[in-house]
Amino acid sequence: MKVSDALQSRITCRAFLPDPVPAATVRAILDGAKQAPSGGNLQPWWVWVLAGEPLQAFREEIQRKMAANPQGEEPEYHVYPPGLKEPYRSRRFKCGEDLYATIGIPRENKPARLMQLAKNFDFFGAPVALFFAIDREMQQGQWADLGMFLQSIMLLAREHGLHTCPQEAWARWPQTIGSFLEIPPELMLFCGMGLGRMDESHPINSLRTDRAPVEEFVQMRGF
């Protein structure tokens, strides 16, 4: 698969098939992704992977915690800046509206929207879950490196016929995840990611988010 094809076919998958993914495939994806660039070759990423019984145990733990505390725990960072300005606010709003439209949930049906949101914390049924952390001493440059590592994983997943769902929603559960995975205190949880085969028949996976035209965000000079 060409890189351009992987980029065009990659989506945030929100309905997975239960088919297991071989450990060798997951390892191959991560082994390839480690070639992602990082300033000074710091390689500031840390990864935990769950499948099978450990993933089921984690799901059960989260369900117990959500029943007692539906809002989650105190996140360690803002997923979105407070007071998100334009054009970012409108893009985020439209993304949400388009998403719920694929499954026929209108804005006024708050309970149904909350039920869909809760599926984040089941990894949308993915058979493999990954969690990513970064050393608390790292700065913006290393966070960018971590993002490139994540992108590499998502593109390599497409090469293997798989899809992913990067999930900053897991930032709501840093204490529970840290305890379950025994993440050292010097590391900060960044996000989770579901990995598996996409349920092609599910309408939610028909969503294709808009992208701004190049002229909107690029200035080219000297051409």
N, C-alpha and C positions, 0 to 999 in steps of 0.2 A: 504494500500500500504506500502510495506517495504521501509525503507530509501534507501537501495541499488537500488530498482526499481525507486524511485523518482530521485535519482542521475543519473541513466542511461537514463531515459526518459526526463529529463529536457534539453531543448535546448533554445537558444535565438530565440524566435518566431518573425518572421518579416512579418507575414500576419495573422491577426486575423479575426474572424467572428464578425459581429456586435451584436451578441446575448448579451443582458444585463446580468450582474452579480449581483445577489441580494446583497443588503447592508449587510445582515446578514452573507453572505459568506465572504465578504471582511473583516468584523469585526472579524469573527472567525479566519481567517488567521492571521490577525495582533495580535489578542489576544494570539494565539499560538506562534507567532514569538517573542513576548516579553520575552519568556523564554530563548532567546539566551543569552550566557554568556557575561558578561562585567566586566572588572576589577573594583573591589571595588563596584560593583553593581551600577555604575554610570548611566547605561542605557542612553547613550548619543545621542539617535536618536530622531528625530522629523519628523513627517510625515503629508503630506497633500494629500487628496484623492479627485479626481474629477470624475464625471460621469454625464450623461445626459446633461441638459442645461448648467451648469457651465463648463463642459468639452468642449462643443461646443463653448461657448463664448471664452474660452482660445484658442482653435484652430484658431478661427477667428482673435484673437489678434496677435497670432504668425504669421499667414499668412500676416497680414498687415505689421508687423515688418520685415518679411523676404523679402517682396517686396521692402522695402526701404533699407534694409541692409542685403543682402544675406549671408554675412560672419558672421553675429551674433555680439554679444557684446564681450567686453574684459573678457575672462574667469578668474576666481579667482585662478585657479590652473592648472597645466599641467596634462592632462589626461594620456599622455605618457611622459617619460623623454625626453628632447631634446637630439638629437643624439643617438637614441636608438641603443644599441649594440647587437651583436649576443649572443645567438641564438634567442633573442626576436624579432629582426628586421625581420628575415626570417619567423618566426612563424606568425607575424602580416601580412606580405606580402602574404603568402600562404592562410591565412584565407580570406583576401580580394579577392584574385583570385578565390578561391573555391566558395565564395559567389556569385560573379558575374557570374561564370560559370553556376550556377543552373538556372539562368534566361537569359542566352545567351547574356550577354553584354560583348564584348571584351574590352580590355584595351584601345584601340584607340577610343572607342566611349565615349568620355568624357561627352557630354550632357546627355546621357542615365544614366551614372554612377551618375552624379550630381542629376538627377531626382530621382534615387533610394535613394541616400543619404538624399534627402529632405523628404522622407517618415518617417525618424526618427521623424520629427517634427509634424507628425500626429499620433504618437504612433503606426504606422503601422496599423491603424484602430482599435486599442484596445478600448473596451467600458469603460475601467477604467484606469485612469492614477494616478500614485502615484509620489510624489516628496519627497525627503529625504534631510534633512539638519542636520548640527552638529554645536555646539557652537564653535565660533572662538577660544576660549581658550583651546580647546581640543588638544591633541597631538597624536603621531602615535599610541599609544595603543588604544585610543578611536576610531580612524579611523578604526582600525582592528575590534573593537567591532561592529561598524556600518556595516562593511562588513559581519560579522557573522549574524547580524539581517537581512540583505538583503538576504543572502543565506537561512535563515530559512523561509522567506516569499516565496521564489521561490520553495522550497521543499514542503511546505504546500500547495501551489497552485496546485502542481501535485496531492496531496492527494485528492483535490476537483475536479480533472479532468480538471484543468485549466493550462494555460501556461503563461509565463512571458517574458518580454524583458527588461533587465536592460540596461539603456541608460545613459552613461556618456556624450553623445552628448549634453544633455541639459545643460552642463556646459557652453555652448556658450551663454546662455541667462540668466545670473544671475539677471540682473537688471529688465528685463521684468517679469520674474517669481516671483522675490521678490516683485515687485509692485502688480502684479495680486493677489498673495496669501497673501499679507500683512505679509511677513516673517519678523520678527524682525531683526534689523540690526546686532544684536550680533550673529546671526546664519548665517552660510555659506551654500549655496546650494551645495549639492554633486552630485545628479543624479536624473533621473526620472526612471519610470518603467511602461511599459504597462502590463495590466492584462486582460485575457479573454480566450475565447476558440480559439484554433488554427485552422486555415484553412488548413485542412489536404491535400486538393487538390492543394494547391499552391506550385509550384516547389521550391521556395526559402526555404521552411520549410523542404526540404529534406537534407539540409546541416548538416553534422555531422563533426565537427572540429576534427583534429588530436589531440592526446594526447601522450606526450613523454612516453616511457616505464619507469617503476619504476627505472630500473638500471641507467637511465640517470640523475636522480635527487636525488636519495636516497643513503646514505651510512649506512649500517647496521653493527654493531659490537657486539661481544659477543654472537652471535647465533651459 
